[in-house]
Amino acid sequence: MVSGTNLSDIFLNVIQGRIGSGNSLPKYPWAQIRILIISNKDEFDDERHMLLMKTLPQLQQYFLAQGLYILFIDINLNWHFDFAQNPYHVLRLMKEIQDCYRTSSGLFLLTFVGNKYGNLVLPHELSTTDFNHIKNLASDSGKDVKLLEKWYILDDKVSPSIYKLKNPDNEYNHILCRSASTYDLSVKDNREWQDSYTSLIEIFTQILQETSTKEKTNMKTKQEILSLQDIPLLS
């Protein structure tokens, strides 16, 4: 019996009928190409429309004859709000990228890069040290720290304890609704979250800008600066 684990051994096991007793079958390649389309929300509307309405049908028609199915996944399709304003949506996007990488037989990612950088992404988790630094610096700068305390909740069930951003999808009843009957409520919830998001981003960015000018002060401030610079604010 062939006992090796390389690809040739696996195929030899199949040819000789040895597919049991722990012998694995070769993985069947996915007969699809999944392409994730990423762009800033406010850019490339025309390009994305042409890609989906004109290019995709032609590609599908051609590659179906080759035994391949082409699938486009546009993160902004039928979505009226910027996914970057909710870090939990960004985490789901990262998972979607991994899924496309894992399942696509070829190209899996298409990005449009324009004149804008998009929105900053709030950190969905903060260490207790980082949260306290941010809170203290925000208070010293005259910022209202109640917003930080409202949205970042201590999770002491993990070790070490962390502060986690509450998921806006769970805090607003209609933020994800798309039906005509709840459209106005959805717009209202999204605007309220966008206001909170903007205020939180202002706190983070102002603190980082202010502390970056104090690098030649005492060691405590330097340590706080290094800690804050490690927080994953993505653009």
C-alpha positions as CSV (number, residue, x, y, z in Angstrom):
1,M,0.0,0.0,0.0
2,V,1.2,3.4,-0.8
3,S,1.7,5.3,2.4
4,G,3.1,8.6,1.2
5,T,1.2,11.9,1.5
6,N,2.5,13.7,-1.6
7,L,0.2,14.3,-4.6
8,S,1.5,11.4,-6.7
9,D,1.0,9.0,-3.8
10,I,-2.5,10.2,-3.3
11,F,-3.4,9.7,-7.0
12,L,-1.7,6.3,-7.0
13,N,-3.9,5.2,-4.0
14,V,-7.0,6.2,-6.0
15,I,-5.9,4.3,-9.2
16,Q,-5.2,1.2,-7.1
17,G,-8.5,1.5,-5.3
18,R,-7.0,2.3,-1.9
19,I,-9.2,5.1,-0.8
20,G,-10.1,3.9,2.7
21,S,-8.1,3.3,5.8
22,G,-7.0,6.8,6.2
23,N,-5.9,7.3,2.6
24,S,-7.2,10.7,1.5
25,L,-8.8,11.6,-1.9
26,P,-7.2,14.3,-4.0
27,K,-9.0,17.6,-3.7
28,Y,-11.2,18.3,-6.7
29,P,-10.4,21.8,-8.0
30,W,-13.1,24.4,-7.8
31,A,-14.7,25.0,-11.3
32,Q,-15.3,28.6,-10.5
33,I,-13.5,31.9,-10.4
34,R,-14.8,34.2,-7.6
35,I,-13.6,37.7,-8.0
36,L,-14.2,40.2,-5.1
37,I,-14.5,43.8,-6.3
38,I,-13.4,46.4,-3.8
39,S,-13.5,50.2,-4.1
40,N,-14.4,53.3,-2.1
41,K,-18.1,53.7,-1.7
42,D,-18.3,57.1,-3.5
43,E,-16.1,56.3,-6.5
44,F,-16.3,54.1,-9.6
45,D,-20.1,53.8,-9.9
46,D,-19.9,53.8,-13.7
47,E,-17.0,51.4,-13.9
48,R,-18.6,49.0,-11.5
49,H,-21.9,49.2,-13.3
50,M,-20.2,48.4,-16.7
51,L,-18.2,45.6,-15.1
52,L,-21.3,43.9,-13.8
53,M,-23.7,44.6,-16.7
54,K,-21.4,44.3,-19.7
55,T,-18.2,42.6,-18.9
56,L,-19.5,39.8,-16.5
57,P,-22.0,38.3,-19.0
58,Q,-19.4,38.1,-21.7
59,L,-16.9,36.5,-19.4
60,Q,-19.4,34.0,-18.1
61,Q,-20.5,33.1,-21.7
62,Y,-16.9,32.5,-22.7
63,F,-15.7,30.6,-19.6
64,L,-18.8,28.4,-19.3
65,A,-17.6,26.8,-22.6
66,Q,-14.3,26.0,-20.8
67,G,-16.1,24.5,-17.8
68,L,-15.6,27.5,-15.5
69,Y,-18.2,29.7,-13.9
70,I,-17.2,33.4,-13.2
71,L,-18.7,35.1,-10.2
72,F,-18.3,38.8,-9.3
73,I,-18.8,39.9,-5.7
74,D,-19.2,43.7,-5.4
75,I,-19.1,44.8,-1.8
76,N,-20.9,48.0,-2.6
77,L,-23.7,46.6,-4.7
78,N,-27.2,47.6,-3.5
79,W,-25.6,49.0,-0.3
80,H,-26.1,52.7,0.4
81,F,-23.6,53.2,3.2
82,D,-19.8,52.9,3.5
83,F,-18.8,49.5,4.9
84,A,-15.6,51.0,6.3
85,Q,-17.6,52.9,8.9
86,N,-18.4,49.6,10.7
87,P,-15.3,47.6,11.6
88,Y,-17.3,44.5,11.9
89,H,-18.3,44.8,8.3
90,V,-14.5,45.1,7.5
91,L,-13.9,41.9,9.4
92,R,-16.5,40.2,7.3
93,L,-14.9,41.6,4.2
94,M,-11.5,40.2,5.3
95,K,-13.2,36.8,5.7
96,E,-14.7,37.1,2.2
97,I,-11.3,37.8,0.8
98,Q,-9.9,34.7,2.4
99,D,-12.9,32.6,1.1
100,C,-12.4,33.9,-2.4
101,Y,-8.6,33.1,-2.2
102,R,-9.4,29.6,-0.9
103,T,-12.2,28.7,-3.4
104,S,-11.3,30.6,-6.6
105,S,-9.5,28.7,-9.3
106,G,-7.7,31.8,-10.5
107,L,-7.9,35.6,-10.0
108,F,-9.8,36.3,-6.8
109,L,-9.5,40.1,-6.1
110,L,-10.1,43.2,-8.2
111,T,-9.6,46.7,-6.6
112,F,-10.3,50.2,-7.9
113,V,-7.8,52.8,-6.6
114,G,-9.0,56.4,-7.0
115,N,-8.3,59.8,-5.7
116,K,-9.6,59.3,-2.2
117,Y,-8.4,57.2,0.6
118,G,-11.8,56.2,2.0
119,N,-12.7,56.3,5.7
120,L,-10.6,55.3,8.6
121,V,-11.7,52.1,10.4
122,L,-12.3,52.1,14.1
123,P,-10.4,49.5,16.1
124,H,-12.9,46.9,17.2
125,E,-10.8,45.9,20.2
126,L,-8.5,47.9,22.6
127,S,-6.4,46.7,25.4
128,T,-7.2,48.1,28.8
129,T,-3.9,50.0,28.7
130,D,-4.6,51.6,25.3
131,F,-8.2,52.4,26.2
132,N,-7.1,54.2,29.5
133,H,-4.4,56.1,27.6
134,I,-6.9,57.3,25.0
135,K,-9.5,58.2,27.6
136,N,-7.0,60.2,29.7
137,L,-5.5,62.0,26.7
138,A,-8.9,62.7,25.3
139,S,-10.0,64.1,28.7
140,D,-6.8,66.3,28.9
141,S,-7.6,67.6,25.4
142,G,-11.1,68.6,26.4
143,K,-12.8,65.8,24.5
144,D,-16.1,64.3,25.7
145,V,-15.0,60.8,26.8
146,K,-18.6,59.7,27.4
147,L,-18.8,58.6,23.7
148,L,-15.8,56.3,24.3
149,E,-17.4,54.9,27.4
150,K,-20.7,54.4,25.6
151,W,-19.3,52.4,22.6
152,Y,-16.3,50.6,24.1
153,I,-17.4,48.1,26.7
154,L,-15.0,46.2,29.0
155,D,-15.0,42.4,28.4
156,D,-13.5,40.8,31.5
157,K,-14.5,37.3,30.5
158,V,-11.3,37.0,28.5
159,S,-7.7,37.2,29.8
160,P,-6.3,39.7,29.6
161,S,-9.4,41.9,29.7
162,I,-10.1,44.1,26.6
163,Y,-12.5,46.8,25.6
164,K,-14.7,45.9,22.6
165,L,-16.5,48.2,20.3
166,K,-20.3,47.5,20.4
167,N,-21.5,46.3,17.0
168,P,-23.7,49.1,15.5
169,D,-25.8,46.4,13.8
170,N,-26.9,45.2,17.2
171,E,-27.4,48.6,18.7
172,Y,-29.8,49.9,16.1
173,N,-32.9,48.0,15.2
174,H,-33.2,49.2,11.6
175,I,-29.7,50.0,10.5
176,L,-29.6,47.0,8.1
177,C,-33.3,47.1,7.0
178,R,-33.8,47.6,3.3
179,S,-37.6,47.3,2.9
180,A,-39.6,50.3,1.8
181,S,-41.6,50.4,5.0
182,T,-38.6,50.8,7.2
183,Y,-36.4,52.9,4.8
184,D,-36.8,56.2,6.8
185,L,-36.0,54.4,10.1
186,S,-32.9,52.8,8.5
187,V,-31.7,56.2,7.2
188,K,-32.2,57.7,10.7
189,D,-30.2,54.8,12.4
190,N,-27.4,55.0,9.9
191,R,-27.1,58.8,10.3
192,E,-27.0,58.5,14.1
193,W,-24.2,55.9,13.8
194,Q,-22.3,58.0,11.3
195,D,-22.4,60.9,13.7
196,S,-21.0,58.7,16.5
197,Y,-18.4,57.2,14.1
198,T,-17.2,60.6,13.0
199,S,-16.9,61.8,16.6
200,L,-14.9,58.7,17.6
201,I,-12.6,59.0,14.6
202,E,-12.0,62.6,15.5
203,I,-11.0,61.6,19.0
204,F,-8.5,59.0,17.8
205,T,-7.0,61.1,15.0
206,Q,-6.6,64.2,17.2
207,I,-4.9,62.3,20.0
208,L,-2.5,60.7,17.6
209,Q,-1.7,64.0,16.0
210,E,-1.2,65.7,19.3
211,T,0.9,63.0,20.8
212,S,3.1,62.7,17.7
213,T,4.3,66.3,18.4
214,K,5.4,65.4,22.0
215,E,7.9,62.6,21.2
216,K,10.8,64.5,22.8
217,T,9.0,64.8,26.2
218,N,9.2,62.4,29.1
219,M,9.4,58.6,28.8
220,K,5.8,58.0,29.9
221,T,4.5,60.1,27.0
222,K,6.8,58.2,24.6
223,Q,5.5,54.9,25.8
224,E,1.9,56.2,25.3
225,I,2.7,57.3,21.8
226,L,4.3,53.9,20.8
227,S,1.3,52.2,22.3
228,L,-1.2,54.3,20.4
229,Q,0.7,54.0,17.1
230,D,0.2,50.2,17.3
231,I,-3.6,50.5,17.3
232,P,-4.9,49.2,13.9
233,L,-6.6,52.3,12.4
234,L,-6.9,51.2,8.8
235,S,-7.4,53.4,5.7
